[in-house]
Amino acid sequence: MAMHAGEIEQLIRAALPDAQIEVRDLAGDGDHYAATVVSEAFRGKTRVQQHQIVYAALQGRMGGALHALALTTRAPD
């Protein structure tokens, strides 16, 4: 079952309330998304750690309801 972009954003926002989040459906199929997430929580963390935070926010949906998510993460400027 595919996920909606709004659901992805909602899950990320629940874990990172300060985040600026943009979610794009790459293929129009509800399975392939790209997300840009900017949060103070990422400051001082490696890219891998930042992505792990986002994947944790998705509560195990990666690889199931959400097939692919291309992530761009960073701390605010």
Rosetta blueprint (number, residue, H / E / L):
1 M L
2 A L
3 M L
4 H L
5 A H
6 G H
7 E H
8 I H
9 E H
10 Q H
11 L H
12 I H
13 R H
14 A H
15 A H
16 L L
17 P L
18 D L
19 A L
20 Q E
21 I E
22 E E
23 V E
24 R E
25 D E
26 L L
27 A L
28 G L
29 D L
30 G L
31 D L
32 H E
33 Y E
34 A E
35 A E
36 T E
37 V E
38 V E
39 S L
40 E H
41 A H
42 F H
43 R L
44 G L
45 K L
46 T L
47 R H
48 V H
49 Q H
50 Q H
51 H H
52 Q H
53 I H
54 V H
55 Y H
56 A H
57 A H
58 L L
59 Q L
60 G L
61 R L
62 M E
63 G L
64 G L
65 A L
66 L E
67 H L
68 A E
69 L E
70 A E
71 L E
72 T E
73 T E
74 R E
75 A L
76 P L
77 D L
